Amino acid sequence: MLGTILWGIIGGAIVGILARLLLPGKQHISMLVTVIVGIIAATLGGLIADWLGVGDTKGIDWIRHFIQIALAILFVWLADRMFGRRTPPAVPAR
């Protein structure tokens, strides 16, 4: 149980950071938000993969990882839109 939770946190952090790297442009969210979003996406992606029957296969679970990363990209984008710190546009000099 503890190992599952620990691997979920570690795997989710990796998935979140990878999603942030794959998402074009600059995200205006903290690394903590990125990691939390990654943990949520990895957990939800694992549940979806299990529901589809591709969550536990022999070898590397590529489809599960693809689902997790796709969800993480979506969630990082949404978090940036909702919680991102934006700087106001610069006022042109006269």
Residue pairs with C-beta under 8 A, 6 or more apart in sequence:
8 39
8 42
8 43
9 39
11 42
12 35
12 38
12 39
12 40
12 41
12 42
12 43
13 35
13 38
13 39
14 38
15 38
15 39
15 41
15 42
15 45
15 65
15 68
15 69
15 72
16 34
16 35
16 36
16 37
16 38
16 39
16 41
16 42
16 72
16 76
17 31
17 34
17 35
17 38
18 38
18 69
18 72
19 34
19 37
19 38
19 41
19 69
19 72
19 73
19 75
19 76
20 27
20 34
20 76
22 69
22 73
23 73
23 76
23 77
27 34
27 76
27 79
27 80
27 84
28 80
28 84
28 85
28 86
29 76
29 79
29 80
29 83
29 84
29 85
33 79
33 83
34 76
34 79
37 72
37 75
37 76
37 79
38 72
38 75
38 76
40 75
41 68
41 69
41 71
41 72
41 74
41 75
42 68
42 72
44 71
45 64
45 67
45 68
45 69
45 70
45 71
45 72
46 55
46 64
46 68
48 67
48 71
49 55
49 61
49 63
49 64
49 67
49 68
50 56
52 63
54 61
54 63
54 64
55 61
55 64
57 63
